[in-house]
Amino acid sequence: MILKYKSFDLELKHTFGIARSSHKIQRTLIVSLEQGGFTGYGEAVENSYYGFTIEGMTRRLEELRSKIENYSLENPEEFWDYMNQFLDKNRFLHCAVDIAANDLYGKIKDKPLYKLWGLNTDNIPMTNYTIGLDKIDVMISKMRDFPWPLYKIKLGTNKDIEIVKTLRNFSDSRFRIDANASWGVEETISNSIELKKLGVEFIEQPLEARDWSGMEKVYAKSQLPLIADEACRTEVDVPKSVNRFHGINVKLVKAGGLTPARRMIIEAKKLGLKTMVGCMTESSVGIAAVGQLLPYLDYVDMDGALLLKNDIAKTHKIVDGKITLSDLPGTGVEMKVKDLV
């Protein structure tokens, strides 16, 4: 294979805020793998919370160049296992490489990945649109500017119920709440009672990521379903989520790409957990990969590219939350930027 990569600064339409941070620019790394006249593309964003930078990822990629370029891709799962011996501690970079390998494989086989996996698109979930944490008038303005049937609302203040009550006055859409690990046990239980009255569908990651004992207490008393995000990063976290959460939100960058994400989803379904895939304000390169998993899912958050001013690619069509998958082979991505160096 031939390895290429390039970093991009993705400008968001609005400052995107969560409980622990906010940003207007999302730095991202695009990786391409070429073989037999076909090119596959993958993506990994920079993220300070998980400790991965563009500089660190590209430095490691150069260290692994010969191992990648001396590999002949025949099966993405085997390639993931091969690369995992070098990237087990760098799942974000592994994600970019794995998505590129899967996209390349689908193009070689001339089919979308979901068809190669034997899936159909008869019943796929609607995507939410995320309203980042901000001043209440700004959050209302975002909802007015982007009418949508399903919102994910970021919270993490001492006035969270007041915020949701105010937003509810401006929309009768379904709400999902993401606390981004900012609440306590009793706070979550109390909030679940009030949020249920306000038509909230579920609560995502209320407690700190590794507070498993706290989640057992919340799980026993919560009035709303609970979805793991920061707590469920890789495959070992899926069984831990049972009786602590009602479902898991898999992020491709946390998992290490499409290959382990798909395994996590299949395992979660076997364990009776609801399944969701989320995003990290990726471009359409990452969103294209998320789309291939839709037939497996109960919920999806694939609005990352919708939040951007300057998307560098295009993929699945999303209108009023409804998703029409691209029929292109691989992940279904088309690059607007043709050459990576």
N, C-alpha and C positions, 0 to 999 in steps of 0.2 A: 504493500500500500504506500501511497504518497501522503504525507502529513502536511497540512497547512493550518494556520490559525491567524486570527486577528481580533483585537479588542475594539469595542465600540462603547461610546457614551450615549445611552438611550435617555432622551429627555422626556419626562412625564408631563402630561397635560396639567396636572396639579401636584403640589407638594403632597407626598404620600406619607401619612403619619400612622404609627402604631404606638402601643403603650411605651416601648423602650426607645424609639427613635423616629426620625422623619428624613425624607430625602426628596430631591427634585430630579437628580440624575442617577440612573442605574447603570453602573459599569458592567459590561458583560463580555464573555469570551466565546467566540465562535470557532469551532474546530471543524475541519473538513478532512475526509479520508477518500482517496481516489484509488480505484482498482478496475482494470478492464474497461476503461473508458467511462466509468460511472463515478459520481461523486456524492458522498453522503455528508450531511451537515448536523452538527450537534452544538449544544449551548450549555454554559454554566455561568451564572451571575456571580459577581463579587458580593460577599456578605460578611460584615464584621461580627455579627452575633455568632456565626459558626466558625469564624476565623480564617476565611479563604479570600485571598486577594488575587487580582489579575496577575500581579508580578510573581507571586508565589506559584500560581498555577502554570504560567508560561515557563517559568524556570524549571519546574518539574517535568513539563512536557518536553522541553529540550533534552533533559537528562534521559528521557525514555524514547527519544526519536528513533534510535536504531532498533529498539525492541518492537516498536510499532511498525516501522517501515519494512522490517524483515519478516513480518507476519503476513500470511496469505489468508484472507478472510473466507471461510467456508460456512461458519455458523456463529452468529452473534453471542450465543450463550457460552460457547467454548472460548471465544475471544474475551468475554467478560471475566471468566475464571482465570484465564491466562494473565490479564492485566491486573486482577485483584491482588496478586502477590506483590505488586508494586504500588498499588493505589488504595489499599485497604484503609489508610488514614487520610485519604484525599478524595472523598466521595464526590465532591463537586466537580473536580476535574474528570474523575471516572465517568460521571454523568455525561459530560460533553463528548467524551470519546465513545461511550456506549451508544448514545443517540446517533452519532455520526455513523457508527458501524451498523446499527439497525436500519438507518435510512439507506445506506449503501446496499445492504443485503436486499431490502425491498426493491430497490431499483434494479439490481441484478436479476431478481426473480420477476420483475415487472408487475408487482402487486402491492397494494397498500398492506401495511403490517397486519391490520386487523383481519384481513382476508387470509393472510398466511397463517394466522393463529386460529382460523376457522370460526370467526365471530361474525355476527350480523348486526345491523344497525336499526332493527325494528323498534327497540326501546332504549333510547339513550337519554340521560338527564339533561336538564336545562342548566346553563351556567349562570351563576350569580354575577353581579357587578359590585365591586368593593368600594365602600365609602370609607376613606381613611379617617383616622382620628384627627379632629381639628376643632376650631371654634365652631359652635353650633350653627351660626349663620352661614359659615363656609360649607358645612356638611349639608345643610338644607339647599344651598345653591348648587352643589354638585348633583343632588337628586333632581332638582328642577332642570338642570342642563342635560341630564342623562336619564330620562324616564326609563324604568326597567321593571320587569315583573318580579324580580328576585334580587334582593340586596344582601351583601355581607357587610356588617357594620363593625368597624374596629372600635374597641373600647379600652378602658384602663385608667379611669379617673375616679374621683370620689363622688361623681355626679352621673354615673352611667345610666341609672334608671331614668333620671330626668332627661338625659339625652335621647334615649329611645322613645320616651313618651312624647317629646317634642317632635322627633322625626316622624312618629306615627301620625301626628296631626297633618303631615304633608304627604303621606303616601299610604295606600292600602295594600302595597306589594308585600310579598312574604319577606320576612327578615331572618337572617342568620347572624349570630353574634360571635365575634372572635375577641376574646379577652387577652390573647397573647401572653398567657402565664402571669397575669397581673393581679388576680384575686386570691383571697384566702378561702378556707373551707366553709366557714359559716356564711361568709359573704356570697359565695357561689350558690349555696343552698337557698338563701334568702332571695338572691337575684333571680334564681330559676322560677320562683313562685310569681314574682312580679312580671318577668319577661314572658311567661306563658300567657298571662292575661293580655299581653300586648301583641300576641300573634307571632311570637318568635318560634322558629322551627327547631333549632338546636343551639347549643353553646359549644364553641370550639376552644379547647385548651385553656380552661379557667385557671388552673394552678401551675406553679413552677414545674418545669419539665420532668424532674425526677422525684416529685412528691407522690409516689405510688400509694403510700399509706393514706395520705390525704384524699386521694382520688377514690379510694375504697369508701371513705365516709361520705363523700359527695355523691358517689354512684348510688349509695343506699337511700339517699333522701332527695335527690334532684327531681324536680318536676318536669325537666326537659332532657332529651337525649344529649349525651356528651360525646364530643368527637376529639380524639387525640391528634395533635399536630406536632409540636416540639417534643412531646414525650415519645412519639413513634417515629424514629428516624430510620432505622434499618430493620432487617428481617428478625433480629433477636427481640425486638420490641413488640412484635405483633402478639405473641401469646401473653405477654405481660399486660396487654391492654384489656384482656377479658376480665369482666367483673369490676373494671375500673372505668371503662369507657363503653359506649354503645357502638362506636365505630372509629375508624382511623382515617386520617387525611394524609395520604402519601405524597411527598414532594420528590420529584425525580432527582433533584440535586442532593437531597439528604440521603436518599436510598442508594445513589450511585448509578442512576440511569434507568432506562426502560426495563432492562432485563431483571434486576432485583425488584423493581416496583411491581412488575407483573406477578412475580412470585409472592410478594407481600399481599397483594390483593386477593389472589387465589387462596392463600392460607387464611386470610381474614374471613373470607366467605365460608370456608370450611368450619371456622370457629364460631360462626354465627354473628360476626361483626358486620356492621354497615361499612361500605367502602366509598371512599372519596379520593380524588386526586386534586391537588392544588397547584398553585404556581407562585413565582417570586418576581413578578413584573418582568418576566423574560420577553424577548421579542417573539415573533411568530415562529422562529426556529424551535424554541422550547415548547410553545403552545401546539405546534403541529404534532409533536411527540405525545403530548398529553391526550390529544384527540384520538389517537389510536387505541387508547385504553377505555374509551367511553362505554363500549358494550358491556364491560365488567361492572360498571359503577352505579351506585345509588345516587351520589351527588358529585358535582364537579365545580371547581373554581378555576376557569381557564380564561380569565379576563385580562391577563397580564398585558397582552398587546393592545387591548382596547384602552389601556391607561396611558399609552405612549403617544408622543407627538411625532416621533421619527422612527417608525418601525423599519427594520432593514430587510424584511421578508414578507411573504403573504402565504396564507394557508386556508384552513377551514372557514366557511362563511358563518358568521354569527349575527342573527337579527332578533332583537327583542328576547334574548336569552336562548333562542332555539339555534341549534348547531347543525349545519349541513357539512358532513365530512368531505374533504377533497378526495377525488378519485385518482389522484396521482399516486404512483408507486412510492414505497418507502413510508416516510412520515407524512408525506403530502405537502412538503414545504417547497416554495419557489423563492430563491434569493433575489432581492433587488440589487444587492452588491455582488457582483459576479466573481471577483477574484479576491482570494485571501492570500496574504504573503507573510 
